[in-house]
Amino acid sequence: MKRTRNILLTIVMILALLLFSLYDAFFAAPRNYRVRHETIAAETIPESMDGMNIIFFSDLDYGTFMDQTRMTKLVDKINQYAPDIVIFGGDLFDTGVTPDDTSTAQVQQLLADIDAPYGKFAVYGDFDHESEDKLNAVSSILTQGGFEVLDNRSVSLHHKSISSISLVGIDSGVNGSPDITAAYSSVSHTNYVITVCHTPDTADYVPADLTNLFLAGHSHGGQIYWLFGAYYTPAGAEQYFRGKSEVSNSFTLDITNGVGTTGKDVRFLANAEIVSYKLKCTKKSEPTSQPTSESTSGNETSASASPQATAAASESAQASSSASAAAQ
C-alpha cells in the first residue's frame, strides 16, 4: 500500500510539474521580462564611466503578439533600472507586420518614454529590412522615439570627461547590408569597444583587435528550447545561437533571448529578457604629488547626440563597394 501511494504521489508531482511548465511556456514566460545582470570590467573603461548602467534589449517583434500592454510593461521594467544608456538590437515589428498609424503612434510614444540621459541607440534587424517602406517606417519611429540608429557607424560615449568608450553598430547580416570597414573606421585601439549587430554570426567578421564585447539578438534563444534543438533557428544565428561565446579567443559574444515572440507566442527554457551591463573601471589611479597640467588631444571629435548625451558620431560610412564585409 505504501509503495502504491509513493508511485501515485510521484505521478501527481510529474503531472503538476508538466502543467506548470505548460502554463509558464504559453502564458507567463512570453509576458514576463527577466533582467539579466552583467558586469563589464576593463582598464580601458574610463573612471568617469565607472558604475554606469547600459540596458540592452532586442527583438521587440511588435504587432502579432507584442502589443501596447506588453510593451508598456517592458518600458516600465527598463525605466525601473534607471539606465544611463539604452541599446536596441533590432526587429522593431514582427515579420509580415506593416506599421499602420495606430501601431506607429503606440511604439513611437513608448520608445520615447524610455529614459536614458546619456543616449538611446539602435541597429536594424532582418525583419526591419523586409521592405523599403517598412525600413523607412522603422527608421522614422526609432528616430522620433529618441533612438539614434547606428547603421554601419560608431559613436563615442562620454560621461563628464573627454575619455570615452566606443559603440559600434552594424547592419543585420540577414536582409541588411553590413559594412564592417565603415562601421569601425573611426574606432580607436585605446578605447573599450562594444559592438552591436542583430545577427550573432556577424561576430566572425569583425576585427578581433578592435572589439571587446559583441551584443546580438535574432535567435530568441530558440524561443522553445529543448537542449538538443529549438523551435526558432534562423539563418544568421547558426554558428552562434544562444548565450555567451568567446570569439577568436579575443572577445565575448553575448546573445540575448530578446523580449518578443514570433511564429508562436510560446517560450520554454528561453525566457524573455532585458540585459543590464554595469561598467567597471579596473585601472588603478596613480597618486600624484602635485597637480598636472597636461592637455589631452586626439583625432576624435566629440559632439552631443542629445541635450543630455555626449555621444559623438563617427565619420560618414565609406563607400560600401570598397568596404563591405557582409556576414551573410
WOBEL-V408326 format. One record per residue. N is the residue number from 1. OMEGA is omega as a letter, one per 30 degrees, with the letter a starting at -180 (none if undefined). Layout:
BEGIN
n=N omega=OMEGA
n=N omega=OMEGA
END
This chain:
BEGIN
n=1 omega=a
n=2 omega=l
n=3 omega=l
n=4 omega=l
n=5 omega=a
n=6 omega=l
n=7 omega=l
n=8 omega=l
n=9 omega=l
n=10 omega=l
n=11 omega=l
n=12 omega=a
n=13 omega=l
n=14 omega=l
n=15 omega=l
n=16 omega=l
n=17 omega=l
n=18 omega=l
n=19 omega=l
n=20 omega=a
n=21 omega=l
n=22 omega=l
n=23 omega=a
n=24 omega=a
n=25 omega=a
n=26 omega=a
n=27 omega=a
n=28 omega=a
n=29 omega=a
n=30 omega=a
n=31 omega=a
n=32 omega=a
n=33 omega=l
n=34 omega=l
n=35 omega=l
n=36 omega=a
n=37 omega=l
n=38 omega=l
n=39 omega=l
n=40 omega=a
n=41 omega=l
n=42 omega=l
n=43 omega=a
n=44 omega=l
n=45 omega=a
n=46 omega=l
n=47 omega=a
n=48 omega=a
n=49 omega=l
n=50 omega=l
n=51 omega=l
n=52 omega=a
n=53 omega=l
n=54 omega=l
n=55 omega=l
n=56 omega=l
n=57 omega=a
n=58 omega=l
n=59 omega=l
n=60 omega=l
n=61 omega=a
n=62 omega=l
n=63 omega=l
n=64 omega=l
n=65 omega=l
n=66 omega=l
n=67 omega=a
n=68 omega=a
n=69 omega=a
n=70 omega=a
n=71 omega=l
n=72 omega=l
n=73 omega=l
n=74 omega=a
n=75 omega=l
n=76 omega=l
n=77 omega=l
n=78 omega=a
n=79 omega=l
n=80 omega=a
n=81 omega=l
n=82 omega=a
n=83 omega=l
n=84 omega=a
n=85 omega=l
n=86 omega=l
n=87 omega=l
n=88 omega=a
n=89 omega=l
n=90 omega=a
n=91 omega=a
n=92 omega=l
n=93 omega=a
n=94 omega=l
n=95 omega=a
n=96 omega=a
n=97 omega=l
n=98 omega=a
n=99 omega=l
n=100 omega=a
n=101 omega=a
n=102 omega=a
n=103 omega=l
n=104 omega=a
n=105 omega=a
n=106 omega=a
n=107 omega=a
n=108 omega=a
n=109 omega=a
n=110 omega=l
n=111 omega=l
n=112 omega=a
n=113 omega=l
n=114 omega=a
n=115 omega=l
n=116 omega=a
n=117 omega=a
n=118 omega=l
n=119 omega=l
n=120 omega=a
n=121 omega=a
n=122 omega=l
n=123 omega=l
n=124 omega=l
n=125 omega=a
n=126 omega=l
n=127 omega=l
n=128 omega=a
n=129 omega=a
n=130 omega=l
n=131 omega=l
n=132 omega=l
n=133 omega=a
n=134 omega=l
n=135 omega=l
n=136 omega=l
n=137 omega=l
n=138 omega=l
n=139 omega=l
n=140 omega=a
n=141 omega=l
n=142 omega=a
n=143 omega=l
n=144 omega=l
n=145 omega=l
n=146 omega=l
n=147 omega=l
n=148 omega=a
n=149 omega=l
n=150 omega=a
n=151 omega=a
n=152 omega=l
n=153 omega=a
n=154 omega=l
n=155 omega=l
n=156 omega=a
n=157 omega=a
n=158 omega=l
n=159 omega=l
n=160 omega=a
n=161 omega=l
n=162 omega=l
n=163 omega=a
n=164 omega=l
n=165 omega=a
n=166 omega=l
n=167 omega=a
n=168 omega=l
n=169 omega=a
n=170 omega=l
n=171 omega=a
n=172 omega=l
n=173 omega=l
n=174 omega=a
n=175 omega=a
n=176 omega=l
n=177 omega=a
n=178 omega=l
n=179 omega=a
n=180 omega=l
n=181 omega=l
n=182 omega=a
n=183 omega=a
n=184 omega=a
n=185 omega=a
n=186 omega=a
n=187 omega=a
n=188 omega=l
n=189 omega=a
n=190 omega=a
n=191 omega=l
n=192 omega=a
n=193 omega=l
n=194 omega=l
n=195 omega=a
n=196 omega=l
n=197 omega=a
n=198 omega=a
n=199 omega=a
n=200 omega=a
n=201 omega=l
n=202 omega=a
n=203 omega=a
n=204 omega=a
n=205 omega=a
n=206 omega=l
n=207 omega=a
n=208 omega=a
n=209 omega=l
n=210 omega=a
n=211 omega=l
n=212 omega=a
n=213 omega=a
n=214 omega=a
n=215 omega=a
n=216 omega=l
n=217 omega=l
n=218 omega=a
n=219 omega=a
n=220 omega=a
n=221 omega=a
n=222 omega=a
n=223 omega=l
n=224 omega=a
n=225 omega=a
n=226 omega=l
n=227 omega=a
n=228 omega=l
n=229 omega=a
n=230 omega=l
n=231 omega=a
n=232 omega=a
n=233 omega=a
n=234 omega=l
n=235 omega=a
n=236 omega=l
n=237 omega=a
n=238 omega=l
n=239 omega=l
n=240 omega=a
n=241 omega=a
n=242 omega=l
n=243 omega=a
n=244 omega=l
n=245 omega=l
n=246 omega=a
n=247 omega=l
n=248 omega=a
n=249 omega=a
n=250 omega=a
n=251 omega=a
n=252 omega=l
n=253 omega=l
n=254 omega=a
n=255 omega=l
n=256 omega=l
n=257 omega=a
n=258 omega=a
n=259 omega=a
n=260 omega=l
n=261 omega=l
n=262 omega=l
n=263 omega=l
n=264 omega=a
n=265 omega=a
n=266 omega=l
n=267 omega=l
n=268 omega=a
n=269 omega=l
n=270 omega=a
n=271 omega=l
n=272 omega=a
n=273 omega=l
n=274 omega=a
n=275 omega=l
n=276 omega=l
n=277 omega=l
n=278 omega=l
n=279 omega=l
n=280 omega=l
n=281 omega=a
n=282 omega=l
n=283 omega=a
n=284 omega=l
n=285 omega=l
n=286 omega=l
n=287 omega=l
n=288 omega=a
n=289 omega=l
n=290 omega=a
n=291 omega=l
n=292 omega=a
n=293 omega=l
n=294 omega=l
n=295 omega=a
n=296 omega=l
n=297 omega=a
n=298 omega=a
n=299 omega=a
n=300 omega=l
n=301 omega=a
n=302 omega=l
n=303 omega=a
n=304 omega=l
n=305 omega=l
n=306 omega=l
n=307 omega=a
n=308 omega=a
n=309 omega=l
n=310 omega=a
n=311 omega=a
n=312 omega=l
n=313 omega=l
n=314 omega=l
n=315 omega=a
n=316 omega=a
n=317 omega=l
n=318 omega=a
n=319 omega=a
n=320 omega=a
n=321 omega=a
n=322 omega=a
n=323 omega=a
n=324 omega=l
n=325 omega=a
n=326 omega=l
n=327 omega=a
n=328 omega=none
END
